[in-house]
Amino acid sequence: MPSVGDFYRCPEGHKAKIVWISEDKKLIAVKCPQRHFSKVVKVTNHERPALSSRRHRTKEREVYVRDLVFLIRI
């Protein structure tokens, strides 16, 4: 049976640390130190200064998060 502080694999296969276990021992939370994809955001592209400030073109940028916590059913 796993305990808090042990290592477990996150859903993407990285080595993660168990930080929480439910009372019925069916659910655990693991904290992974690797980068995980979070979302796509639109940011202003300032390469074309000829446009007015409200009409800048936007481009998409992927955002990654470290130390993400996953809930895993065991």
N, C-alpha and C positions, 0 to 999 in steps of 0.2 A: 504494500500500500504506500503510495507516495506521501511525503510530508512537506511542509513549508520549508523552502530552502533547497530542495532537491531540483535537479534539472530535468526538463521534459521538452519535447519537440513542439515548436509552435506550428500552426497550420501550414506555414510555408517551408517547414523543415529545418529551421534554425534552432540552435540550442538556447532554451529559455529557462528562466528560474520560476519555480512555483511560488506565488506570493499569497495565495488564499485557497482554502479548501472549504466547501460547503459542509454543513453539519451532517447531511446524509451521505457524504463522501461520493456523490455522483457528479459534482461539478467542481472544476478547479480554474483558477486564474493564473496565467503565466505571463511574465513580463519579458519581452524579447528586446535585446539591446541592438539588434540589426535594424536597417532601414526598411520600412514598409510603405507601400504606396498608399496615400491618403485620399487625394482628390486632384482634380484639374481646375485651375483658376485662370481667369483671363487677366492679363496684365497689359498695360499700355506700351506700345511699341514707339519709342521716341526716336527712331531712326529717320523719320520723315518730318522735319520741323516745319514744312510748308503748310501743314494743316493747322486749323485753329485748335485751341486747347480742348474743346469739347468733342472734336472730331478725330482724335488720334486713333489710328488703327490699333486693334488689340490682337494679341497672340496668346495661345494657351501655354501654360507652364504646369508641369506635374509637381506636386508637393509630396515629399516623403517625410515620414515621422519616425523618430527613434523612441525606444522604450515604450512601445505599444503594448497594451495589456489585452490578452485574448481570454475569453471564457471558453473552456473546453469541457464537453461532457465525456466522462470516462465510464 
